[in-house]
Amino acid sequence: MRKYFFILIVLLTAKSGFAQTPEITFNSCTPETITANEETEIVITLINNGDAATESNTFVTLSSDDQYVTVVGDHAIYGPMAAGATQDGNFTVFVNSMIPDDHSISLNFKAVLEGSSVISNVSFDFETGMQGWTTIDADGDGFNWIKSGDKLGSGYGHESSYCMFSQSYDNDFDILYPDNYLVSPEKYLIGENAQIKFWACAQDMNYPEEHFGLAISSNGNSSDSDFTTIAEWTMTAKNQKDQGTWYEYSVDLSEYEGQELWLAFRHFDCFDQYFLALDDVEISNIYQPMSWTEKINLSVVNPSPNIVFDSYMPNVIQPGQDLNIDIAFINNGTKANLSSSDLTLTTDDQYLSIIEGDLTLFPMEPNEIQMGTFPISVKESAPNGHEAIINMNVKPQNVAGDEISFTYKFEKDLNGWTTIDGNNDGHFWYHTSETDPHDAIMVPSYSGTGHLMSESYCNAIGPLSPDDFIVAPNLIGVTENTTISFWACAQDEDYAGEHFGVAVSTTGNTSADDFTVVEEWTLTAKNTRAGNWYEFTADLSEYAGQFVWVALRHFGSSNLFILCVDDVSINNFVKYQEWNSTFKITIGTVSLAENEAGSAIYPNPVKDYLHINIEEEINEVEIYNVLGVRLHNETSEGWTGKTIDMSSFENGTYFVRIITEKEVKTIKINKI
């Protein structure tokens, strides 16, 4: 486990009336990068830069919304701190090695001073979503408070784009009898003159009689039995527009001063109207602890091999030649490549052809070099100084490496999964953020705020007979322990028999014909409109040792409704890595005599002593055999000449690698 140090600054607003106050300040964040695929211990240092001591504990929590980050140890308690004093707290973070190379992570810090409080106001406009509010479907009909953007689109808020709404009638389902709670993000300590204000309207002026109220709970926030309704109203509408008039409502909370309460909007005691819309909630004169929050972005080092071109010889390639070129390849990554690999060189160059471009590379440690000999042909018409671009691809031959697991949460989008329309009906899997074209309502996800959907009936079209695939973003290396698990539910319990399965391909990821179903199920539902979320698991071990594409397939169903899938976990697999890069081979830039004048290595063949003389200062000299094994290595302090005793080397072919500040030269020699 690695230990890193952070200095966190928390700015705490002082209670009015104090001449001296503590001030917890942020100084620096070190390091700027952490290492993936290992638990990292982070030490957060709090500094009291104020002119008064903190007389109680400071609670610091660490969280992340990043799907690649797991906060293993997420909180620490800091004791009272004198002015100028510091204290440390330990946290532990794990970054999954599936994180993309260019992805930085974000961590959310929050520090709260125990026993402190300030009078404050909070407001919610729902423009960016539910903003922490949660829901309770007390009548269990599967309909609940939802964001207007999920069903209606933009333009339905109170002088804004978005709002929250709850239904007493659904165009697709018919009459509803709602008892739906929209619950505040946190429990509030009620102050003197506290109140809550909000705006509400009926979605249809011709069906305005939505009944609603405000409820409070001093206990929990997850059950309707926790709440007591303290105010209620019945909506009216004026004949001004299709959507009814927005009205402002308020409730005086001062009689609850000193109590900690959950607040909830309740839509109930009505039916067969339409929608109740709610927006712009303001809660005023509540006590909140002194606190500070900030999002900190960090970069990640993801240890991995990286096989690239290093150098080639001969250094001069003349036009009109058919010759063998010796190319050195290096693992310049930070981790060993544990698999043998297939290396392929290709080119589209009009003057240079690669006659045989395939090579097997053996497992390579970091900084290890392997050599390959490739026959090439250069046209006589090649211009002097022409640079031919060579494409290099390296693929693993077998599954080797650390087993990892990863869960796709689908919070905002498809998380890189791709779709195949197997029956060419124009319908695909889609994300809950794309329900509008399908005239569908998003049901609550298994976790978070988004999931996958596939239809066997579309409200906008009618019955469908899907054969739809959604394919994981990456090839995976299967081991004896590899599984895929996910959660699924029916969109409607009355149409629950969606059929689906897990499919695997060893050939490609773009055609339904590539895939074979390895396990399949038919969904059921119980007691709720949205069905129940069930977990399904498929064992992939029959493909152990192979690289495969994994997909979910919705098929064998017709004229039902929607299959929903969330939290897909692929477990105990080996990450697939291949490397694509390019390098250049220059044709005819200098003559052989000029090259030998600038870089003399002699004698060649060599019997005892090899002499090296070049114009540049040498940093390092290495000698490799034809298998890529390094047999000799010397670092220098600025010499331009060197003599190496090769008398003990076996007879055969070797490669001398000379590293200078400007370049790397590889020269083939023979030992006799």
ABEGO torsion letter per residue (X at the ends): XBBBBBBBBBBBBBBBGBABBBBBBBABBOBABBBBGBBBBBBBBBBBABABBBABBBBBBBBBABAABBBABABBBBBBBBBGBBBBBBBBBBBBAABBAABBBBBBBBBBBBGBBBBBBBBBAGAAEAGGBBBBBAAGAGBBBBBAAAAAEBGABBGBABBBBBBABBAAAEBBBBBBBBBBABBBBBBBGBBBBBBBBBABAABABBBBBBBBBABBAABAAABBBABBBBBBBBBABABBBBBBBBBBAAAABGBBBBBBBBBBGBBGBBBBBBBGBBBBGBBBBBBBBBBBBBBBBBBBBBBBBABBOBABBBBGBBBBBBBBBBBABABBBABBBBBBBBBABAABBBABABBBBBBBBBGBBBBBBBBBBBBAABBBGBBBBBBBBBBBABBBEBBBBBBBAGAABAGGBBBBBAAGAGBBBBBAAAAAAAGBBBBBBABEABBBBBBABBAAAEBBBBBBBBBBABBBBBBAABBBBBBBBBABAABAABBBBBBBBAABAABAAABBBABBBBBBBBGBAAEBBBBBBBBAAAABGBBBBBBBBBBGBBGBBBBBBBGBBBBGBBBBBBBBBBBBBBBGABBAAAAAAABBBOBOBBAABBBBBBABBBABBBBBBAAGBBABBBBBBGBABBBBBAAABBBEBBBBBBBBAABBBBBBBBBX
